[in-house]
Amino acid sequence: MKPIHRAIHHAVVFFMLLQLSAVPVRAEVLEQSLLANYPAGSISSAELAKMALTEVDVVRDEIERRFTQSRTDCMNKFFMSRCIADAKEIRRAALYNIRKVEVEANAFLRKDRVVERERRIAERQNRAVRPLDGPSIPISGAARESTNPKSEPAVSEPSQPEKP
């Protein structure tokens, strides 16, 4: 199976897991799934990078939702500040892990844009440097039919004299 097809298959399974699940999916499962689908150096196309960024957004939303819930739960505890600090640390570690995938995907898309821009610039320069074989605007009438355009007079003599 090609890497892009494998990634698409993983993405479909990933989103189905999110959408069809009756039990809320734990953020750790999503995070591990994301890291398993996109190991370091695995993003090799713009489509794959865009899919990875979409999945990163989904996982980040779930991590934030989990953090908000944990913070709310901490409000009822006696050692509230310690509980919130622990929740923040869990959130920071999870975001750190998914950030690796996000950075790699963004770097690939940035490189892809640079390559495309350089290709367009080179194409534009080739068009500007390329000599023209003939006139760019077609000439019509007597000038086109004559072999030597300088042999014809530039200004014709008036047929009637000017009236004073």
Secondary structure, 3 states (H helix, E strand, C coil): CCHHHHHHHHHHHHHHHHHHCCCCCCHHHHHHHHHHHCCCCCCCCHHHHHHHHHHHHHHHHHHHHHHHHHHHHHCCCCCHHHHHHHHHHHHHHHHHHHHHHHHHHHHHHHHHHHHHHHHHHHHHHHHHHCCCCCCCCCCCCHHHHCCCCCCCCCCCCCCCCCCC
